[in-house]
Amino acid sequence: MLTALNVAQTVLYVALLALAGQGVLYILAGAKREQNLFYTLLRVISKPFTYPVRKITPPQVADRHVPIVTFFLLLVIYAIVTFERIDLCVTYQMVGQPGCR
C-alpha cells in the first residue's frame, strides 16, 4: 500500500509541476506560447489530466480555465494522498522505513 501511495504521489507531483510550468510559460511567453517547445511539451504531459477534467466540467467553463481547475483538483488529491501516506507510516510505526522518509 505504501508503494502505491508513493507512486500516486509522484505521478501527481509531476502533473502539478507540468501544470505550474505551463502557467508560468502562459504568462511569460504571451501570444507566442503555442510556438514554444517547452509549453507544448508541458501541455502533452498534462493532457492525461486535463482531458478528463474537461469532460466532467460543465460547458460554461472555458477551455482556458480547465488547466487551472485541473491544477487545484490535483492539488487536493495530492494533499489527500500525502495525508494517507503519513497516516499509514505513523499508524504502522514505519517512520524509519525508506518509503516513509
N, C-alpha and C positions, 0 to 999 in steps of 0.2 A: 504494500500500500504506500509506503514511504517513497519508493521508486516512482510509482505512478504520479504521486503529488509533485515530486521533484521535476519529472518530465513535463507535467502540465504547467508548472510554474515557469520553466524555461521557455516553453513554446509561447506562453502568454507574454513573457518578458520580451522576447524577440518581436512579437507582433506590436507590443506597446512602443518599443523603440522605433520600429518602422513607421508607425503612425505619427509619433512625435517628430521624427526626422522629416516626414512628408509635410507636416505642418510648418516646420521651420523653413523648409525649401519653398513652400507655398508663399510664405511671407517674403523671403529673400529673392527668389527668382522672378516673382511677379508674373507678368503675362507670358514670359518665355519658359515657364516651368514645364510645359508639355514637351519641350525640346531638350530638357535637361536629362542626362542619362541617369543620374542618381535618383531624381524624382521618379522616373519611370521604373527603376529597379525597386524603389520603396513601394510604389503602387502595386507591383507584381507580388511582392512579399506580403502586403496587407490585403490583397484581393480575397484570399480564402476566408477572411474575417469580415470584410466589408460587404461581400456579396450576400451572405445570409441575413445580415442586419438590414440591407436594402429590401430584402424580401419580406421581412417581418414589420418594417416600419410602414406607417400609412403613407399614401401618395402625397399628402400635404407636406411631408418632409422633403426638402430639396436635396438633389443628388450631392450638392457640395457640402451639405451638413452631415451626410452619412458617415464620413470618416471621424467626425467629432463625436457622434453618437456611439460609434464603434469603440473609440478610444475610451470613453467613460464607462461603457458596458464592460469592456475588457479589464479596466481598472478595478471595477467592483468584483469581477470574477477572480482577478489576481489577488485581491485582498482576502477573499473567502478561502482560496486555495492556501494562501500563506498562513492564515489563522488555523486552518485544519492541519496543516503540516506542523505548526508549533504545538497544537493540542496533542497530536499524535506523539511527538517527541517527548513532551512533558508527561503525558499520561503513562506511557510505557517506559519512562525513565531512560530514554535513549539519547540524552543530550550530548553525550560524548561521541556518538556514532558519526561516521563520515557524512551521512545523508542529512544529519540534523545540524550541521555547523552552519 
